[in-house]
């Protein structure tokens, strides 16, 4: 029975992975269809390299902020330095650049569980809370953006669906935190332990500064994207730039190909097209901005990944070796 369940689970994962890769291929075909490669090459010209430096700095700052926030959310579980959080985040991001469906999110949780000598289930609630906070701010930014620039109905619908998902996730967190006490399950069971960890992570004063700190994440991302637009002289307003970023963030919320390759370019070209940017220019910028944000991530993430003693050729097997405490109950 367990073997059949494992086979069905593996088959489902393959279907999702190949579906995501197929979607990325379709998106890439749409981006480059009918566009002369020579026109793309001509438009790959940096007008001011210092704006590129500023874009990379703002992007890196976003991950530093995320590391500090994770440190705050994990305080009830264990004490550790924000620099260690940033390193685990970058190691996970590096894996996401190589493997579809973003398994790096799981990897960074295991890395932190190993460092703190706790169970993965003790770390997981803080990561779920991170995503809820990110979703809340993304929905808020999307709603605010519609006051200044029109967004396509599909994007508005996507932001509403995201809002519903965030609300559902928040409700699930509350239920998980309260259920063990209402059901009176044994304290040593996995359900009770997870519920206790959720209560420690959620019902703590650290959530307040973490929520406020989360507001700086969309700000750093907006600055990074805006600086990149200025570096290549893309003539759109700041509000339009934020609107394009919102489209990209909502469109890539669902895991797909490694590094969101294909889908990222499609969303950038689609978004810029709404504000009158021609296809060759938008396509060239989608490639340039992808490299601006990805190359530093490869470099920093690769160093972080190797510093954790991991091996690129054994990413999947090592997932099972990182949890230092056996899950029981």
ABEGO torsion letter per residue (X at the ends): XAAAAAAAAAAAAAAAAAAAAAAAAAAAAAAABGBBAAAAAAABBBABAAAAAAAAAAAAAAAAAAAAAAAAAAAAABBBBAAAAAAAAAAAAAAAAABBGGAAAAAAAAAAAAAAGBBAAAAAAAAAAAAAAAAAAAAAAAAAAAAABBBBAAAAAAAAAAAAAAAAAAAAAAAAAAAAAAAGBBAABAAAAAAAAAAAAABBAAAAAAAAAAAAAAAAAAAAAAAAAAAAGBBBBAAAAAAAAAAAAAAAABBBBBGGBGAAAAAAAAAAAAAGBBAAAAAAAAAAAAAAAAAAAAAAAAAAAAAAGBBAAAAAAAAAAABABBBBX
